[in-house]
Amino acid sequence: MTVDRLVRLFAGLMILVSVALTHYVHPYWVILTLFVGANLAQSALTNICPLAAVLKKAGVPS
């Protein structure tokens, strides 16, 4: 898998997990959903993604 696909997969899984935690554990877990959404928006506007940088350093192909 490439870096772009792994970033999208990770973001999607984090949103699903945070929605489940919000529903079953505590409503404040919605903050994780907001954080992931804000990070996606920031990444789209600035073309800087911390997870992509980490994955590239780990040797994942671009």
mmCIF file of the N, C-alpha and C atoms, coordinates in Angstrom:
data_MODEL
# 
_entry.id   MODEL 
# 
loop_
_atom_site.group_PDB 
_atom_site.id 
_atom_site.type_symbol 
_atom_site.label_atom_id 
_atom_site.label_alt_id 
_atom_site.label_comp_id 
_atom_site.label_asym_id 
_atom_site.label_entity_id 
_atom_site.label_seq_id 
_atom_site.pdbx_PDB_ins_code 
_atom_site.Cartn_x 
_atom_site.Cartn_y 
_atom_site.Cartn_z 
_atom_site.occupancy 
_atom_site.B_iso_or_equiv 
_atom_site.pdbx_formal_charge 
_atom_site.auth_seq_id 
_atom_site.auth_comp_id 
_atom_site.auth_asym_id 
_atom_site.auth_atom_id 
_atom_site.pdbx_PDB_model_num 
ATOM 1   N N  . MET A 1 1  ? 0.846   -1.187 0.000  1.00 0.00 ? 1  MET A N  1 
ATOM 2   C CA . MET A 1 1  ? 0.000   0.000  0.000  1.00 0.00 ? 1  MET A CA 1 
ATOM 3   C C  . MET A 1 1  ? 0.886   1.243  0.000  1.00 0.00 ? 1  MET A C  1 
ATOM 4   N N  . THR A 1 2  ? 0.357   2.288  -0.583 1.00 0.00 ? 2  THR A N  1 
ATOM 5   C CA . THR A 1 2  ? 1.104   3.537  -0.643 1.00 0.00 ? 2  THR A CA 1 
ATOM 6   C C  . THR A 1 2  ? 0.771   4.413  0.559  1.00 0.00 ? 2  THR A C  1 
ATOM 7   N N  . VAL A 1 3  ? 1.542   5.473  0.723  1.00 0.00 ? 3  VAL A N  1 
ATOM 8   C CA . VAL A 1 3  ? 1.340   6.394  1.843  1.00 0.00 ? 3  VAL A CA 1 
ATOM 9   C C  . VAL A 1 3  ? -0.052  7.013  1.787  1.00 0.00 ? 3  VAL A C  1 
ATOM 10  N N  . ASP A 1 4  ? -0.469  7.457  0.593  1.00 0.00 ? 4  ASP A N  1 
ATOM 11  C CA . ASP A 1 4  ? -1.776  8.116  0.472  1.00 0.00 ? 4  ASP A CA 1 
ATOM 12  C C  . ASP A 1 4  ? -2.913  7.186  0.875  1.00 0.00 ? 4  ASP A C  1 
ATOM 13  N N  . ARG A 1 5  ? -2.845  5.950  0.441  1.00 0.00 ? 5  ARG A N  1 
ATOM 14  C CA . ARG A 1 5  ? -3.908  5.001  0.780  1.00 0.00 ? 5  ARG A CA 1 
ATOM 15  C C  . ARG A 1 5  ? -3.910  4.686  2.270  1.00 0.00 ? 5  ARG A C  1 
ATOM 16  N N  . LEU A 1 6  ? -2.726  4.568  2.863  1.00 0.00 ? 6  LEU A N  1 
ATOM 17  C CA . LEU A 1 6  ? -2.655  4.293  4.297  1.00 0.00 ? 6  LEU A CA 1 
ATOM 18  C C  . LEU A 1 6  ? -3.170  5.470  5.128  1.00 0.00 ? 6  LEU A C  1 
ATOM 19  N N  . VAL A 1 7  ? -2.899  6.686  4.687  1.00 0.00 ? 7  VAL A N  1 
ATOM 20  C CA . VAL A 1 7  ? -3.402  7.861  5.403  1.00 0.00 ? 7  VAL A CA 1 
ATOM 21  C C  . VAL A 1 7  ? -4.920  7.891  5.356  1.00 0.00 ? 7  VAL A C  1 
ATOM 22  N N  . ARG A 1 8  ? -5.502  7.641  4.189  1.00 0.00 ? 8  ARG A N  1 
ATOM 23  C CA . ARG A 1 8  ? -6.965  7.634  4.084  1.00 0.00 ? 8  ARG A CA 1 
ATOM 24  C C  . ARG A 1 8  ? -7.580  6.504  4.904  1.00 0.00 ? 8  ARG A C  1 
ATOM 25  N N  . LEU A 1 9  ? -6.945  5.329  4.888  1.00 0.00 ? 9  LEU A N  1 
ATOM 26  C CA . LEU A 1 9  ? -7.432  4.197  5.672  1.00 0.00 ? 9  LEU A CA 1 
ATOM 27  C C  . LEU A 1 9  ? -7.398  4.522  7.164  1.00 0.00 ? 9  LEU A C  1 
ATOM 28  N N  . PHE A 1 10 ? -6.282  5.079  7.617  1.00 0.00 ? 10 PHE A N  1 
ATOM 29  C CA . PHE A 1 10 ? -6.139  5.418  9.034  1.00 0.00 ? 10 PHE A CA 1 
ATOM 30  C C  . PHE A 1 10 ? -7.166  6.465  9.460  1.00 0.00 ? 10 PHE A C  1 
ATOM 31  N N  . ALA A 1 11 ? -7.359  7.495  8.646  1.00 0.00 ? 11 ALA A N  1 
ATOM 32  C CA . ALA A 1 11 ? -8.331  8.538  8.980  1.00 0.00 ? 11 ALA A CA 1 
ATOM 33  C C  . ALA A 1 11 ? -9.742  7.955  9.052  1.00 0.00 ? 11 ALA A C  1 
ATOM 34  N N  . GLY A 1 12 ? -10.088 7.130  8.103  1.00 0.00 ? 12 GLY A N  1 
ATOM 35  C CA . GLY A 1 12 ? -11.419 6.518  8.113  1.00 0.00 ? 12 GLY A CA 1 
ATOM 36  C C  . GLY A 1 12 ? -11.633 5.625  9.317  1.00 0.00 ? 12 GLY A C  1 
ATOM 37  N N  . LEU A 1 13 ? -10.639 4.824  9.657  1.00 0.00 ? 13 LEU A N  1 
ATOM 38  C CA . LEU A 1 13 ? -10.759 3.954  10.822 1.00 0.00 ? 13 LEU A CA 1 
ATOM 39  C C  . LEU A 1 13 ? -10.853 4.756  12.117 1.00 0.00 ? 13 LEU A C  1 
ATOM 40  N N  . MET A 1 14 ? -10.081 5.833  12.211 1.00 0.00 ? 14 MET A N  1 
ATOM 41  C CA . MET A 1 14 ? -10.137 6.670  13.415 1.00 0.00 ? 14 MET A CA 1 
ATOM 42  C C  . MET A 1 14 ? -11.519 7.303  13.577 1.00 0.00 ? 14 MET A C  1 
ATOM 43  N N  . ILE A 1 15 ? -12.127 7.727  12.484 1.00 0.00 ? 15 ILE A N  1 
ATOM 44  C CA . ILE A 1 15 ? -13.473 8.304  12.562 1.00 0.00 ? 15 ILE A CA 1 
ATOM 45  C C  . ILE A 1 15 ? -14.474 7.249  13.003 1.00 0.00 ? 15 ILE A C  1 
ATOM 46  N N  . LEU A 1 16 ? -14.392 6.051  12.441 1.00 0.00 ? 16 LEU A N  1 
ATOM 47  C CA . LEU A 1 16 ? -15.318 4.987  12.833 1.00 0.00 ? 16 LEU A CA 1 
ATOM 48  C C  . LEU A 1 16 ? -15.148 4.601  14.302 1.00 0.00 ? 16 LEU A C  1 
ATOM 49  N N  . VAL A 1 17 ? -13.905 4.497  14.750 1.00 0.00 ? 17 VAL A N  1 
ATOM 50  C CA . VAL A 1 17 ? -13.640 4.161  16.148 1.00 0.00 ? 17 VAL A CA 1 
ATOM 51  C C  . VAL A 1 17 ? -14.158 5.259  17.073 1.00 0.00 ? 17 VAL A C  1 
ATOM 52  N N  . SER A 1 18 ? -13.931 6.513  16.704 1.00 0.00 ? 18 SER A N  1 
ATOM 53  C CA . SER A 1 18 ? -14.371 7.604  17.574 1.00 0.00 ? 18 SER A CA 1 
ATOM 54  C C  . SER A 1 18 ? -15.892 7.705  17.638 1.00 0.00 ? 18 SER A C  1 
ATOM 55  N N  . VAL A 1 19 ? -16.565 7.404  16.533 1.00 0.00 ? 19 VAL A N  1 
ATOM 56  C CA . VAL A 1 19 ? -18.030 7.405  16.559 1.00 0.00 ? 19 VAL A CA 1 
ATOM 57  C C  . VAL A 1 19 ? -18.540 6.280  17.462 1.00 0.00 ? 19 VAL A C  1 
ATOM 58  N N  . ALA A 1 20 ? -17.922 5.109  17.383 1.00 0.00 ? 20 ALA A N  1 
ATOM 59  C CA . ALA A 1 20 ? -18.319 4.001  18.260 1.00 0.00 ? 20 ALA A CA 1 
ATOM 60  C C  . ALA A 1 20 ? -18.058 4.342  19.725 1.00 0.00 ? 20 ALA A C  1 
ATOM 61  N N  . LEU A 1 21 ? -16.895 4.938  20.018 1.00 0.00 ? 21 LEU A N  1 
ATOM 62  C CA . LEU A 1 21 ? -16.588 5.330  21.397 1.00 0.00 ? 21 LEU A CA 1 
ATOM 63  C C  . LEU A 1 21 ? -17.557 6.404  21.892 1.00 0.00 ? 21 LEU A C  1 
ATOM 64  N N  . THR A 1 22 ? -17.925 7.323  21.020 1.00 0.00 ? 22 THR A N  1 
ATOM 65  C CA . THR A 1 22 ? -18.895 8.364  21.398 1.00 0.00 ? 22 THR A CA 1 
ATOM 66  C C  . THR A 1 22 ? -20.232 7.739  21.749 1.00 0.00 ? 22 THR A C  1 
ATOM 67  N N  . HIS A 1 23 ? -20.633 6.758  20.980 1.00 0.00 ? 23 HIS A N  1 
ATOM 68  C CA . HIS A 1 23 ? -21.940 6.131  21.208 1.00 0.00 ? 23 HIS A CA 1 
ATOM 69  C C  . HIS A 1 23 ? -21.948 5.218  22.442 1.00 0.00 ? 23 HIS A C  1 
ATOM 70  N N  . TYR A 1 24 ? -20.903 4.413  22.607 1.00 0.00 ? 24 TYR A N  1 
ATOM 71  C CA . TYR A 1 24 ? -20.913 3.387  23.643 1.00 0.00 ? 24 TYR A CA 1 
ATOM 72  C C  . TYR A 1 24 ? -20.206 3.777  24.936 1.00 0.00 ? 24 TYR A C  1 
ATOM 73  N N  . VAL A 1 25 ? -19.266 4.719  24.899 1.00 0.00 ? 25 VAL A N  1 
ATOM 74  C CA . VAL A 1 25 ? -18.479 5.016  26.089 1.00 0.00 ? 25 VAL A CA 1 
ATOM 75  C C  . VAL A 1 25 ? -18.860 6.354  26.699 1.00 0.00 ? 25 VAL A C  1 
ATOM 76  N N  . HIS A 1 26 ? -18.603 7.439  25.958 1.00 0.00 ? 26 HIS A N  1 
ATOM 77  C CA . HIS A 1 26 ? -18.876 8.776  26.499 1.00 0.00 ? 26 HIS A CA 1 
ATOM 78  C C  . HIS A 1 26 ? -18.976 9.772  25.349 1.00 0.00 ? 26 HIS A C  1 
ATOM 79  N N  . PRO A 1 27 ? -19.906 10.719 25.422 1.00 0.00 ? 27 PRO A N  1 
ATOM 80  C CA . PRO A 1 27 ? -20.076 11.687 24.330 1.00 0.00 ? 27 PRO A CA 1 
ATOM 81  C C  . PRO A 1 27 ? -18.855 12.553 24.058 1.00 0.00 ? 27 PRO A C  1 
ATOM 82  N N  . TYR A 1 28 ? -17.954 12.718 24.999 1.00 0.00 ? 28 TYR A N  1 
ATOM 83  C CA . TYR A 1 28 ? -16.775 13.553 24.772 1.00 0.00 ? 28 TYR A CA 1 
ATOM 84  C C  . TYR A 1 28 ? -15.798 12.952 23.763 1.00 0.00 ? 28 TYR A C  1 
ATOM 85  N N  . TRP A 1 29 ? -15.961 11.679 23.417 1.00 0.00 ? 29 TRP A N  1 
ATOM 86  C CA . TRP A 1 29 ? -15.106 11.075 22.396 1.00 0.00 ? 29 TRP A CA 1 
ATOM 87  C C  . TRP A 1 29 ? -15.326 11.720 21.034 1.00 0.00 ? 29 TRP A C  1 
ATOM 88  N N  . VAL A 1 30 ? -16.397 12.491 20.894 1.00 0.00 ? 30 VAL A N  1 
ATOM 89  C CA . VAL A 1 30 ? -16.628 13.199 19.632 1.00 0.00 ? 30 VAL A CA 1 
ATOM 90  C C  . VAL A 1 30 ? -15.484 14.171 19.340 1.00 0.00 ? 30 VAL A C  1 
ATOM 91  N N  . ILE A 1 31 ? -14.736 14.551 20.357 1.00 0.00 ? 31 ILE A N  1 
ATOM 92  C CA . ILE A 1 31 ? -13.587 15.437 20.167 1.00 0.00 ? 31 ILE A CA 1 
ATOM 93  C C  . ILE A 1 31 ? -12.557 14.773 19.255 1.00 0.00 ? 31 ILE A C  1 
ATOM 94  N N  . LEU A 1 32 ? -12.409 13.457 19.349 1.00 0.00 ? 32 LEU A N  1 
ATOM 95  C CA . LEU A 1 32 ? -11.481 12.748 18.462 1.00 0.00 ? 32 LEU A CA 1 
ATOM 96  C C  . LEU A 1 32 ? -11.944 12.869 17.014 1.00 0.00 ? 32 LEU A C  1 
ATOM 97  N N  . THR A 1 33 ? -13.237 12.760 16.772 1.00 0.00 ? 33 THR A N  1 
ATOM 98  C CA . THR A 1 33 ? -13.773 12.932 15.422 1.00 0.00 ? 33 THR A CA 1 
ATOM 99  C C  . THR A 1 33 ? -13.479 14.332 14.904 1.00 0.00 ? 33 THR A C  1 
ATOM 100 N N  . LEU A 1 34 ? -13.675 15.322 15.758 1.00 0.00 ? 34 LEU A N  1 
ATOM 101 C CA . LEU A 1 34 ? -13.389 16.699 15.364 1.00 0.00 ? 34 LEU A CA 1 
ATOM 102 C C  . LEU A 1 34 ? -11.906 16.898 15.060 1.00 0.00 ? 34 LEU A C  1 
ATOM 103 N N  . PHE A 1 35 ? -11.039 16.286 15.850 1.00 0.00 ? 35 PHE A N  1 
ATOM 104 C CA . PHE A 1 35 ? -9.600  16.394 15.622 1.00 0.00 ? 35 PHE A CA 1 
ATOM 105 C C  . PHE A 1 35 ? -9.206  15.779 14.284 1.00 0.00 ? 35 PHE A C  1 
ATOM 106 N N  . VAL A 1 36 ? -9.737  14.613 13.970 1.00 0.00 ? 36 VAL A N  1 
ATOM 107 C CA . VAL A 1 36 ? -9.412  13.958 12.708 1.00 0.00 ? 36 VAL A CA 1 
ATOM 108 C C  . VAL A 1 36 ? -9.917  14.804 11.537 1.00 0.00 ? 36 VAL A C  1 
ATOM 109 N N  . GLY A 1 37 ? -11.125 15.338 11.655 1.00 0.00 ? 37 GLY A N  1 
ATOM 110 C CA . GLY A 1 37 ? -11.664 16.190 10.595 1.00 0.00 ? 37 GLY A CA 1 
ATOM 111 C C  . GLY A 1 37 ? -10.842 17.449 10.412 1.00 0.00 ? 37 GLY A C  1 
ATOM 112 N N  . ALA A 1 38 ? -10.434 18.063 11.514 1.00 0.00 ? 38 ALA A N  1 
ATOM 113 C CA . ALA A 1 38 ? -9.610  19.271 11.429 1.00 0.00 ? 38 ALA A CA 1 
ATOM 114 C C  . ALA A 1 38 ? -8.248  18.958 10.811 1.00 0.00 ? 38 ALA A C  1 
ATOM 115 N N  . ASN A 1 39 ? -7.682  17.798 11.149 1.00 0.00 ? 39 ASN A N  1 
ATOM 116 C CA . ASN A 1 39 ? -6.395  17.415 10.578 1.00 0.00 ? 39 ASN A CA 1 
ATOM 117 C C  . ASN A 1 39 ? -6.526  17.156 9.078  1.00 0.00 ? 39 ASN A C  1 
ATOM 118 N N  . LEU A 1 40 ? -7.627  16.556 8.650  1.00 0.00 ? 40 LEU A N  1 
ATOM 119 C CA . LEU A 1 40 ? -7.841  16.339 7.221  1.00 0.00 ? 40 LEU A CA 1 
ATOM 120 C C  . LEU A 1 40 ? -7.975  17.665 6.475  1.00 0.00 ? 40 LEU A C  1 
ATOM 121 N N  . ALA A 1 41 ? -8.713  18.620 7.053  1.00 0.00 ? 41 ALA A N  1 
ATOM 122 C CA . ALA A 1 41 ? -8.869  19.926 6.422  1.00 0.00 ? 41 ALA A CA 1 
ATOM 123 C C  . ALA A 1 41 ? -7.533  20.662 6.358  1.00 0.00 ? 41 ALA A C  1 
ATOM 124 N N  . GLN A 1 42 ? -6.777  20.622 7.440  1.00 0.00 ? 42 GLN A N  1 
ATOM 125 C CA . GLN A 1 42 ? -5.464  21.271 7.474  1.00 0.00 ? 42 GLN A CA 1 
ATOM 126 C C  . GLN A 1 42 ? -4.547  20.648 6.439  1.00 0.00 ? 42 GLN A C  1 
ATOM 127 N N  . SER A 1 43 ? -4.588  19.342 6.309  1.00 0.00 ? 43 SER A N  1 
ATOM 128 C CA . SER A 1 43 ? -3.742  18.651 5.347  1.00 0.00 ? 43 SER A CA 1 
ATOM 129 C C  . SER A 1 43 ? -4.117  19.031 3.910  1.00 0.00 ? 43 SER A C  1 
ATOM 130 N N  . ALA A 1 44 ? -5.388  19.184 3.642  1.00 0.00 ? 44 ALA A N  1 
ATOM 131 C CA . ALA A 1 44 ? -5.829  19.567 2.303  1.00 0.00 ? 44 ALA A CA 1 
ATOM 132 C C  . ALA A 1 44 ? -5.399  20.990 1.960  1.00 0.00 ? 44 ALA A C  1 
ATOM 133 N N  . LEU A 1 45 ? -5.418  21.878 2.943  1.00 0.00 ? 45 LEU A N  1 
ATOM 134 C CA . LEU A 1 45 ? -5.085  23.282 2.689  1.00 0.00 ? 45 LEU A CA 1 
ATOM 135 C C  . LEU A 1 45 ? -3.584  23.538 2.627  1.00 0.00 ? 45 LEU A C  1 
ATOM 136 N N  . THR A 1 46 ? -2.806  22.830 3.435  1.00 0.00 ? 46 THR A N  1 
ATOM 137 C CA . THR A 1 46 ? -1.370  23.113 3.517  1.00 0.00 ? 46 THR A CA 1 
ATOM 138 C C  . THR A 1 46 ? -0.494  22.058 2.848  1.00 0.00 ? 46 THR A C  1 
ATOM 139 N N  . ASN A 1 47 ? -1.092  20.921 2.488  1.00 0.00 ? 47 ASN A N  1 
ATOM 140 C CA . ASN A 1 47 ? -0.366  19.801 1.895  1.00 0.00 ? 47 ASN A CA 1 
ATOM 141 C C  . ASN A 1 47 ? 0.718   19.262 2.842  1.00 0.00 ? 47 ASN A C  1 
ATOM 142 N N  . ILE A 1 48 ? 0.480   19.388 4.141  1.00 0.00 ? 48 ILE A N  1 
ATOM 143 C CA . ILE A 1 48 ? 1.377   18.846 5.165  1.00 0.00 ? 48 ILE A CA 1 
ATOM 144 C C  . ILE A 1 48 ? 0.572   17.859 6.005  1.00 0.00 ? 48 ILE A C  1 
ATOM 145 N N  . CYS A 1 49 ? 1.032   16.613 6.063  1.00 0.00 ? 49 CYS A N  1 
ATOM 146 C CA . CYS A 1 49 ? 0.336   15.593 6.846  1.00 0.00 ? 49 CYS A CA 1 
ATOM 147 C C  . CYS A 1 49 ? 1.357   14.901 7.749  1.00 0.00 ? 49 CYS A C  1 
ATOM 148 N N  . PRO A 1 50 ? 1.192   15.034 9.069  1.00 0.00 ? 50 PRO A N  1 
ATOM 149 C CA . PRO A 1 50 ? 2.145   14.406 9.986  1.00 0.00 ? 50 PRO A CA 1 
ATOM 150 C C  . PRO A 1 50 ? 2.222   12.884 9.822  1.00 0.00 ? 50 PRO A C  1 
ATOM 151 N N  . LEU A 1 51 ? 1.091   12.232 9.617  1.00 0.00 ? 51 LEU A N  1 
ATOM 152 C CA . LEU A 1 51 ? 1.102   10.774 9.459  1.00 0.00 ? 51 LEU A CA 1 
ATOM 153 C C  . LEU A 1 51 ? 1.854   10.377 8.193  1.00 0.00 ? 51 LEU A C  1 
ATOM 154 N N  . ALA A 1 52 ? 1.681   11.119 7.115  1.00 0.00 ? 52 ALA A N  1 
ATOM 155 C CA . ALA A 1 52 ? 2.395   10.800 5.875  1.00 0.00 ? 52 ALA A CA 1 
ATOM 156 C C  . ALA A 1 52 ? 3.902   10.924 6.072  1.00 0.00 ? 52 ALA A C  1 
ATOM 157 N N  . ALA A 1 53 ? 4.324   11.923 6.823  1.00 0.00 ? 53 ALA A N  1 
ATOM 158 C CA . ALA A 1 53 ? 5.755   12.087 7.089  1.00 0.00 ? 53 ALA A CA 1 
ATOM 159 C C  . ALA A 1 53 ? 6.301   10.907 7.884  1.00 0.00 ? 53 ALA A C  1 
ATOM 160 N N  . VAL A 1 54 ? 5.545   10.458 8.868  1.00 0.00 ? 54 VAL A N  1 
ATOM 161 C CA . VAL A 1 54 ? 5.968   9.311  9.677  1.00 0.00 ? 54 VAL A CA 1 
ATOM 162 C C  . VAL A 1 54 ? 6.028   8.049  8.820  1.00 0.00 ? 54 VAL A C  1 
ATOM 163 N N  . LEU A 1 55 ? 5.018   7.846  7.988  1.00 0.00 ? 55 LEU A N  1 
ATOM 164 C CA . LEU A 1 55 ? 4.999   6.656  7.141  1.00 0.00 ? 55 LEU A CA 1 
ATOM 165 C C  . LEU A 1 55 ? 6.139   6.660  6.134  1.00 0.00 ? 55 LEU A C  1 
ATOM 166 N N  . LYS A 1 56 ? 6.467   7.833  5.583  1.00 0.00 ? 56 LYS A N  1 
ATOM 167 C CA . LYS A 1 56 ? 7.579   7.919  4.634  1.00 0.00 ? 56 LYS A CA 1 
ATOM 168 C C  . LYS A 1 56 ? 8.903   7.591  5.326  1.00 0.00 ? 56 LYS A C  1 
ATOM 169 N N  . LYS A 1 57 ? 9.080   8.073  6.562  1.00 0.00 ? 57 LYS A N  1 
ATOM 170 C CA . LYS A 1 57 ? 10.306  7.766  7.299  1.00 0.00 ? 57 LYS A CA 1 
ATOM 171 C C  . LYS A 1 57 ? 10.392  6.282  7.658  1.00 0.00 ? 57 LYS A C  1 
ATOM 172 N N  . ALA A 1 58 ? 9.206   5.644  7.789  1.00 0.00 ? 58 ALA A N  1 
ATOM 173 C CA . ALA A 1 58 ? 9.172   4.219  8.103  1.00 0.00 ? 58 ALA A CA 1 
ATOM 174 C C  . ALA A 1 58 ? 9.433   3.356  6.874  1.00 0.00 ? 58 ALA A C  1 
ATOM 175 N N  . GLY A 1 59 ? 9.523   3.998  5.715  1.00 0.00 ? 59 GLY A N  1 
ATOM 176 C CA . GLY A 1 59 ? 9.862   3.241  4.514  1.00 0.00 ? 59 GLY A CA 1 
ATOM 177 C C  . GLY A 1 59 ? 8.696   2.801  3.670  1.00 0.00 ? 59 GLY A C  1 
ATOM 178 N N  . VAL A 1 60 ? 7.505   3.330  3.919  1.00 0.00 ? 60 VAL A N  1 
ATOM 179 C CA . VAL A 1 60 ? 6.341   2.977  3.110  1.00 0.00 ? 60 VAL A CA 1 
ATOM 180 C C  . VAL A 1 60 ? 6.500   3.659  1.750  1.00 0.00 ? 60 VAL A C  1 
ATOM 181 N N  . PRO A 1 61 ? 6.251   2.925  0.665  1.00 0.00 ? 61 PRO A N  1 
ATOM 182 C CA . PRO A 1 61 ? 6.431   3.533  -0.664 1.00 0.00 ? 61 PRO A CA 1 
ATOM 183 C C  . PRO A 1 61 ? 5.421   4.638  -0.930 1.00 0.00 ? 61 PRO A C  1 
ATOM 184 N N  . SER A 1 62 ? 5.882   5.661  -1.655 1.00 0.00 ? 62 SER A N  1 
ATOM 185 C CA . SER A 1 62 ? 5.000   6.787  -1.989 1.00 0.00 ? 62 SER A CA 1 
ATOM 186 C C  . SER A 1 62 ? 4.048   6.388  -3.030 1.00 0.00 ? 62 SER A C  1 
# 
